[in-house]
């Protein structure tokens, strides 16, 4: 049985060339899941200048135009055998409206196009996609610019540096979700670990030289990664151990290997780490592929 029974796609109806509809429809067709498309229109400030009666007519005309467009898109999807429902509505608080829809509908997957934000804007405002990664209680599939609507190469990005049980469980969930996605889409599954040996490991090295402790850590990390790959039966030509900072290493691999989807974990962050963003959050702006983010543990709050 497919891991997806019901998909929720969030779109901005003003952006009519979004690849998200095509990607969501392809995944729904491959998995046999139903698809609900929620189009959230942001209130138009210019309407506030109109008299109340005229304003209400203008609002309804604006929404009806989007409904007509979406109805035409749905007809094309239904002709392909996809079960689709839709809604077009105003959204005063897009983030909260999305989370409310998730909790009311209980879909298996939330799909949305990546909304690119500048570094300057991210310094002052938390991007909507970051909010969803931190607070959405289900897996989040953020569609990038990959050309294939149905992925051909799926990469499970794991982290074996943390030996805590919760991290091991998250690695398992990442690989399992990536494997199921690859099976449903008839795609290649790859396993990747970007090993960063630069953090404060060298502070406690004692009499060992920097090169000795670096080699020992590298060997330990690689052995743990190979054991994980063996446990899931990942062929040697499809698991990749790279020595580099995660964001840089994952970005370079995705670009060189033409990856369609990278599956990563989501964790709770606090303090400065929450302000600056996690590896998964920063990857959104570094890679052209889609990102499937998996949550482990209690629902985010």
N, C-alpha and C positions, 0 to 999 in steps of 0.2 A: 504494500500500500504506500502511496505517496506521502511524504511528510507534510505536503501542503494540500489542504482541503479548501481553504478560503483565503484569498489574497485581497489586501486593501491597497489601492494606489491613490496617492495624493498628488494632485496637479494644480498648477496655477493656470486657469483657463486663458489668461492673457498671453501665455507663452505657448503658441499653438504648434510649434515645431519641436516640442520636447520628445526625445527618444524614449521616455519612460513608458508611454502607452504601448509602443511596439515591444519593448522588453517585457513588460508585465503580461501582455497578451501571449507572447511566445512561451513564457514560463507557465502561464495558466493552461495553455493548450498541451504542453509537454507533461504537466503533472496531473491534468484532469481537474484542476481546482476551479472554483468559481471566482470571478473577479468583480470587485466593487470599486468604482472610480468616484472619488469625492473631489470635486473641483471647488476650491475655496477662493472666492474673489474678495480682494481687499476693498473696503469702502473707499469711494472716490471723494476726495476733499472738495473737488470743484462742485459737487452736487449740493454742498451746504450753502452755496450762493443762490440756489434756486428757491422759489416759494415752495411750501410744503407739498401742495397738490402736484405741481410740476415735478418736484424732486422724486416723489414716489413713482410717477410714471416713468421717469428717466431711469430710476433704479431697476424697475421691473423690465424695461426694454433692454437694459444692459445685460441682466441675467438671462433673459429669453434668448438673446443673441448667442450667448455661450451655450445655453441648453440645445439650441438648434445645431450648433457646430458639433457638440459632443454626441448628439443623437446620430449624426452622420458618421462619426468615428465608430460608434457602437455597432451600427449596421454592418460595417466592414468586418468587425471582429466576430459578430454573430455568424456571418457568412462563412467564417473559418471554423465554426463549431465551438467558439468560446462562449461560456455562459457569463453575461455581463449585466450589471445593474449600475445606475449612475445617480448622482445628485449634484446640483450646482447651488451654492449658497454663499452668503456673505460670511466673512470671518473677521471679527474684530480682534481676536487673539488667536492667530493661526496655530501657534504652538499648543495652546490649551485645547483648541478644537480638535487637533489631530489626536492628542492623547485621550480626549473624551471619546472619540470615534473608536479608537483601539480598545478601550475598556468596555464600550457598549457592544461592539461587534465581535470581539475576541477572534480576530483573524490569526492565521498562522504566520503571516509575514506582512510587514509594512514596506511598501515600495515608494520611492520618491526620487526625483532627479537631484543630483548634487547641486547645491546652490553655492556657487563660488563667491567668496568674500575676500576683500583685500586685506593685507596684513594690518594696515592702519585701522580699518573698521573692526577687525578682530581684537585689536588692542583695547577698544572701548566697549564693544558689544559682543556678547556670546552669540555665535551664529545659530540659526534655527537648527541646522543639521547636528551641531554639537549638543543642543538641548535634547534632541531626539535620541542621540546616542547615549546620553546620560540618564534619561528618564523614561524612555519607551520600554514597556515590560515584555516586548516580543522582539524577535530578530528583525533587524532593519536592513533593507536592501537599498543602497543608495546608488542610483544609476549614473555612471560616468559617460565618457564619450566613446566607448568601445563600439566598433562597427557591427559586431555580431549580436543580434537580438537574443539569440540562444547561445550561451557560452560554449566555447570549444575547449578552453583551457581554464581550469579552476585550481587555485592555489590556496592551501590551508597554511596560514602563517601562525606558527606556534612559538612558545617561549619556554624553554626547559631550564632556565637559570634559577627559577624559583621552585623549590622542591615541596612547597606547602601543598597539602591535599587539594585545596580549593583551586590552585593553579593547574594541578594535574587534571582535575575534573573539567576545567575550562578547555584545556588542550584537547581532551577527549571529545567534548561537545563541538569544538571547532572542526576537528577531523571528521566526525560523524556527519555534521551538517554539510560540509564540503563534499564528502563522499556521496551523500544522498543527492545533492544537487548535480554532481557530475554524472551519476547514474541516470537520473531523470532526463538530462540533456544530452546524453551520450558524449560527454566531454572527458578530456584527460584530467586526472587528479594528480596534483603535485603537492609535496610537503616542503615547507621552507622554514628555516630558522636563521635569522640575522643575529649573530652573536656579537654583542658589544662588550669588549673587555676593558674599556676605558674608565668606567666609574671607580669609586674609591676602593678598589681591590688592593692597590699597591701600598696603601697606608700601613697595613699590618704584615708586610712581607718579611720582616725580621732580617735574618741573614741571607735570605734568598735574593738573587738578582732579579731585576725587573723582567728580563727575558725568560728566566726559569719559571717564575710564577705565572707569567703570561702563557707559556707553553703548557704548564700543568692545568691551568684553567681551561684553555682551549681544548685539551685532550678530554677533560672531564665533561665539558659541555657537548662536545661532538659525540662522545660515547652515549650520553643520555639521549641525544637526538636520534642516533642510529637505532637505539633500543626502541624508541617510540615508533620510528618508521617500520621496524621489523614487526612490532606488535600489530600494526595495521596492514602489514603485507604490501607496503609501498615499494615498488621496484627501485633498484639502485639508481636508474637513470631519471627517476622522477622525485627523488628527495635531494634537497639542496641545503648545504651548510655553508654560510658565508660569514666572514669576519668583517663586520661593518656596523655602524650605527643603524638601528632598525629603520628609521624613516628613510635615510639615504640608501641603505641596502635593499629594502623592499621596493623603493621607487625605481632603482636601477634595474633590478631583476624584472619587474613588471614591464618596463619599457623595452628591454632587450628581448624578452621571451614572448612578447605579444599576449600577455595574460588578459583574459576577459573578466574574470571575477577573482578577487582576493578575499578570503574569509578570515576574519580576525575577531579577537575577543574584546569585550567591553568590561571595564571595572569601575568601581566607585573611586572618585578622586576627591581630595580635600586640600584646602589651603592653596599654596602657590601652584601646585600641580593642576588643581582644578581651574585656576585662572589661565595657565599657559596652554592647557590642552594635553591630551594623551597621544600616544603614537597613532592609534586608529583615527583620532580626530584630525591630526596633521596629514595623514596619508591621503585624506580626501582631496587635498589641494595639490598633491604631488604626482598623482597617477592618473592616466587616462581611462583606466578600467573602472568597473563597478566594485563596490565594497559591500560585502555582507557581514554585518557586525552581530556577534553572538553574545548574549548576556549569560552570566553564570551566577547563581545564588538568588537571594530574595529579589522581588520586584524592585526596580529603582524607585526612589521617592522624590 
